[in-house]
Amino acid sequence: MTLEGPWMLQVPFVSAPELCFTEELTKTVAGSTIFIQPATAPYSRLVVKELATIDQARDQFLALKRAMLAASLNVGCGIRIKDDFVVFDDDTAQLPSKPDQPFVCRQERNLAHLIITVGEPQLQLPRALPRLIESIEIAMTSNFAVEATCDQSVMLACDLYTSSFYEKSFASRFISLIGVLEVLKDQDWVSPEAMRLVDDWLGTLDQLEGAEATSLRDQVKFMKQISISRGISSVVSRHLGQDRTREVRKLYTIRSKLIHTGEHPDNLRDSLELTELIVRELLIKILLAGSR
């Protein structure tokens, strides 16, 4: 039999660089009290109590995911929360053993079995915490990112941004962040003249058969769309202006050399830092605007 509330939402999260809380903090936003607690290292967790229904818990979970996305951009780190949560509406059901699993259970449920081990914080709490709290307030009291995160490309871009912080080398982080720009690029069609030329080329491929013909046709059809570099420049120009557009063109050239020839520029770290800044600015603009 389904039990009645009040319900409690538990949302573990992990960050890179690591951000571990050594004591419980509380923040009341929009009538909800959010507890930020230590959990099994390297995890911390967000806890919301006094939830009347499971549907309310689900809404709070989605708001907290948006809040941690905002915090990732605001603090300059990658905060991960699993995409789904488990509902335990039976007091006899075993609670999750994995430390990263968000879940909802009755508030009176005994959680003593959840072991807590505290790690050493690597992000400076005095710097990160105010921005984390600010991000929670924004997500819980506004429609921040609600519309934009309905776009699967935007969601993929946000996931790539977060994942980039878990890469170990400058090169892999740089390529991951350029991947964010590739996902967000404009995908307009080329001019009518160019499209007619491509159609002529497609017609000449009719004499070919088999896998080779299919592969060539797909490549030629793709030429009807603007190049990846132009698509990136277009979306960056629209949201961030011409100065950032010129910078991102240079960064994409570095990416191409790195991918195709293995050439590492001497200033790759500087290029990485500039790319991260541009990606953060672009994602914030898109999330605030509600669309690409």
N, C-alpha and C positions, 0 to 999 in steps of 0.2 A: 504494500500500500504506500502511495506517495505521501511523504510527510509534509507538514506545514512548517513555515519559517518561524523566526527570522533566519535568513541564510547568510553565509559568510563566503566571500570570494577571496581565493588565494592565488596570486599571480607572481611566480618566480621570474626574475630577469637576471641577465648576465651582461656585462659590458666589457668592451675592449677600447682603451686600457681598462684594467680591472678597477671596479669601484665597489668596495665592500663596506657595509655599515656595521659598526661595532655596537651600536645601541639603537633602540627603537625611536623613530621620529613620527610625529603626527601632523596632519594638515587637514583642515576642514575646508572643503570646496563645494559650492553649490548644494549645501545641506548634507554632504557625505563626508564622513571622517575617514581619511586614508592613512593607514599605518605603513610606514616604511621600516621593515624589520631585517635584521641579519638572518641568513639562512645557511644551508650547506654550501660552503665556499666552492666555487667562486660566485655563487648566487646570492642575491638579496631578494626580498619579495615585497609586493604591494598587497595589502590586506584591506578589504572593505567589509564592514559588518552592518548589521541591522537592515539587511535587504529583504523587502517584503515578498518578492517573488523571484523565481529563477530567470524570468524575462528581464527583470530589473538588473540582475547579476550579469546577464549577457550584455546588456547595454553598457554597464559599467566596465566590463572587460574590453569591449571595443573602444570605449573612450580612453582607457588606460593604455591600450596599444597605440592609439594616436598620440597620447601624451608622451610615450617613450620614443616615438618617432620624432616628435618635436624636440625632446630632450637630446636625442642624438645629434640633431642639427644645431641646437642651441649650445650644447656643451662642447661639441666637436669630438664625438666618440661614437661607437657602435653599440647600441643596446638591443638585445634580442629577447623577444618573448615568443613562445610557441603560438602557432596560429589557432589552435583549438583549446577548449577547456572541457573537462569532464564533470558531469553532474552526478553527485552522490546523493540521491534522494532516498537512500536506504541506510539506516544507521548501522546495519550489520555488514555492509560492503566494505572491503578493504580499501583504504586510501592509497593513492599512487606511491610507489616506491622510488620513482625517478624524481630527482630534485628539480627538474625543469618543467614539470607538468602543472599547468594552471588547473584549478578545480573549484567547484562550489559544493559546500556541504552545509548541514544545519549548524547554526552558530554554537549550539551547546555541545557539538561533537568534540571529543577528547583528541587533541592533536599532540599529545605528549610523546608519541613515538617518532615524530619528525625530528631527527637529530640535527643539531646546529653546530657547525664548526666555522669559526670566523677566520678569514684570510687577512693578509696584510693589504690595506688599500694602496693603490698605485696612482689613482687620480686624486688630486687634492680636494678634499671635501669642502673646505671653505670657498673654493672657486666653483666647484661643480654643483653643490647642493642648491644654492639660490636659483640657478638656471633650471635645475631639475624640477624644483617646486613651481617655478614660473611656468614651465611647460605643462605640468599637470593642471594648473589653474586655467591656462589657455584652452587646453583640450576639453576640460570638464565644463567650461562655462561658455563655449562658443561652438560654431560649426567648423572650426579649423580642420582642414584636410578631409572633411566628410565627403564632399563632392569629388575632390581629386583622387581620393583613394578608391573610388569606384572604377577608375581607369586602370586596367590591368598593367599597362605599360608603366604607369606611375608607381604602382605597387612593386613591380619588378625593379624599377630604378631605385626605390627606397631600400629594397632588400639588398641590392648590389652595393649601395652606399654603406649600409650597416656591415655587410660581409667584408668589405675592404679593410676594415680595422682588424680583422682576424688573419689577414695575410701577413707573412713574416718578412718579406723583402720589399725594398722600395719599388722594384720593377713590377712585382705582382700587384702591389697596392695601386700603382699608377695605372696599370692596364685595367684593373677592376673599376677604377673611377672613370676612366675614359669610356668603359662599358656603360656606365650610367648615362653619359651624354649620347652614346649610340642608341640606347633604348628610347631616350626622350626626343630624338631628332625629329624634325619635320619630314613628312613623306609625300610631299606634293609631286605632281607629275611634271615632266619636262615640257618644253614648248611644243605646239602642234607640229612645227616643222621637223623637230627631232623625232616626234612620235611617228610621223609618216616615213622617215628614213628607217627607223627600227622595223616598221611593218614591212618595208621592202626587203630588209635583211631576213626577216622571218620567212618571207616568200621564197627566198633562195635556198632556205634550209629544207624545203619540201623534198628535195632529191635525196636527202639523207634518211636513213632508217635506224631503228634500234635505240639502244641506250645512249649512244653518242649524240644522235639527233635530239633526243629528249633533253639531255644535259645542255646542249648548245641553245636550244629554244628557250629554256628556263633562264639562261644567262642573258640572252638578248632581250627577253621580255623585261628582265629586271632593269635594263637600261632605260626603260620608260620612266623610271623614278629618278629623282635627283640623287646625286652622289651622297654617300654618308657624310663626307666632310661638309658639303653644302647644307645638308639637312641639319647638322649640328650647329653650323654657323647661323642658320636661319632662326632656330629656336633660341639660341643664346642672344642674338641680336634683338629679338622681340622682347625678351624679358630683362636683359642686362645691359644692352647698349653696344656701341661699336668698339669701344676700348676692350671689353671682355671678348668680343668676337675676334678681334685681331690676335689676342692672346691664345684663344682656344684653337685657332688655326695652326699656330706654331706648336701647340701641345699635341695636336693630332698628327702633325708631321713627325714629331718625336716618337709618338706611338707607332706610326707606320714603320719607321726605321728599326725600332726595337723589335717589332713583330716579324718583319720580313727579312732583316739582315742581322738581327741580334746586336745592333749597335747601341751601346749604353752611353748616353751623353755624360759629360763630367758633372753637370749640374742636375742630375736626375732628382736629387732630394728637393731642390728648389722647384723643379717642375711638378713634383708630387704635391708639394705644399700649395702651389698655385692652383693645381687641378682640384684639390680638395676644397679650396676656398670657392672656386667657381661652381663646383657641383653643389656645395651647401647653399650658396646664394640662389642658384637656379631652382633647386628643390623647394626652398622656402618660398620663392616667388610663385611657383606653380601651386604649392599647397595652399597659399593664401588666396590666390586667384581662383582656385577651384578647378582649373583645367590647364592643359598645355597651350 
